[in-house]
Amino acid sequence: MAGVEIRELECFLALSEELHFGRAAERLYVSQGRVSQLLAALERRIGARLVERTSRRVRLTPLGERFVADLRPPYDALLASVERAGAEARGVGGVVRVGFVGTLNERLISRIDRFEKRYRDCEVEIVELPLADPFGAVRRGEVDAAIVLTPVAEPDMVIGSTFSIEPQTLVVSADHPFADRASVTAEELAQCRLIGTAEPAPRYWREAQAPTGTPEGRPIPRGPIVGTLQEGLTAAAANRGALLTCAPSAHYHRRGDTAIVPVTGLPDSALALIWHQDSETTRTRAFNATISTP
C-alpha cells in the first residue's frame, strides 16, 4: 500500500456510499471514466476486487465491505484534523505579545519569523521582561505568553515548549581569579560571590539561577542582588561578583572587561514558553506549536 493516493480512497468511499459510478463522479466533480481509473488503481494496489459492477447494479465485494469498515474511521479522523487545523489557522490573527527574559538568540528569532510567515495575519510583539519578575507580566495580562528560564513551578501557569537547553557559564571580571580558567566545577563556586536575582521572582527560581550551595552542600557566598540581566553583567564587569548564565546569553553579551568560563557539574539551563491557564488562546497554542520545532 506504499504510495497510495488519497484521491483513490476518496473515490472508493464515495462509490461505496452511492453504489453508482455516475453519482460518485458527480460528487467528486470528475468523469465516470476517472472514477473507474481510480478504483482500478486502488484494486491493483490491494491485489483484489473491491467492487463488483454489472449492467444492473454496483455492489461491494466482501473484502470491499471490510475495507470500508476499516477505512472510514481513520479517514474521517483525518478530515477532522484538517478542518481543525484550518479553523485554528483562520483564528490566528491580530497580535500575540511574547515576553522574554534574558536573550532571544538567532535560533529563537528564526522560529518567531517562521510563525509570522506561517500565520501572515498575526504579528508577534516582543517585550523584554525584568529578570527579577519573570511571571508578573503574564499574570497581569501584559503579554500573552513569555519565554522564561526554567524551572517553572507556578500552579497558574501552563508550561508549553521547552528549548534552548544549554550549558551553564560564569561571567566574571577580567580581573577575577577565574578569568583565565578553561572551566570551573560547581564545587568551586563556593570560592566566589554569585550575583543573585531580586524579588518578586519566587525563591525556588532565584535559587536555581544563583544557587546558595554547591551540589555537595558547600555554601556559595552571595554577591549583589540585581533586577535585570544588564545589571548583573555590569556588576560582574565591576568585579562585584560572578554571574551564572547560559552560554548563549553570556556570549551574546560578551564585553571586553569580562571573561566567560564554562561551569561543569550543574544542570543545563533551559527556556520554556509559558502562559496563564485562564488566558490560553488560539494564537498562543499556534505560537507554541511553531516554536517547538527546531
Stockholm file with secondary structure:
# STOCKHOLM 1.0

chainA/1-294         MAGVEIRELECFLALSEELHFGRAAERLYVSQGRVSQLLAALERRIGARLVERTSRRVRLTPLGERFVADLRPPYDALLASVERAGAEARGVGGVVRVGFVGTLNERLISRIDRFEKRYRDCEVEIVELPLADPFGAVRRGEVDAAIVLTPVAEPDMVIGSTFSIEPQTLVVSADHPFADRASVTAEELAQCRLIGTAEPAPRYWREAQAPTGTPEGRPIPRGPIVGTLQEGLTAAAANRGALLTCAPSAHYHRRGDTAIVPVTGLPDSALALIWHQDSETTRTRAFNATISTP
#=GR chainA/1-294 SS CTTCCHHHHHHHHHHHHHCCHHHHHHHHTSCHHHHHHHHHHHHHHHTSCCEEECSSCEEECHHHHHHHHHHHHHHHHHHHHHHHHHHHHHHCCEEEEEEESSCCCHHHHHHHHHHHHHSTTEEEEEEECCTTCTTHHHHTTSCSEEEEESCCCCTTEEEEEEEEEECEEEEEETTSTTTTCSCEEGGGGGGSCEEEECTTSCHHHHHHHSCSBCTTSCBCCEEEEESSHHHHHHHHHTTSCBEEEEHHHHHHTCCTTEEEEEEESSCCEEEEEEEETTCCCHHHHHHHHHHTCC
#=GC SS_cons         CTTCCHHHHHHHHHHHHHCCHHHHHHHHTSCHHHHHHHHHHHHHHHTSCCEEECSSCEEECHHHHHHHHHHHHHHHHHHHHHHHHHHHHHHCCEEEEEEESSCCCHHHHHHHHHHHHHSTTEEEEEEECCTTCTTHHHHTTSCSEEEEESCCCCTTEEEEEEEEEECEEEEEETTSTTTTCSCEEGGGGGGSCEEEECTTSCHHHHHHHSCSBCTTSCBCCEEEEESSHHHHHHHHHTTSCBEEEEHHHHHHTCCTTEEEEEEESSCCEEEEEEEETTCCCHHHHHHHHHHTCC
//
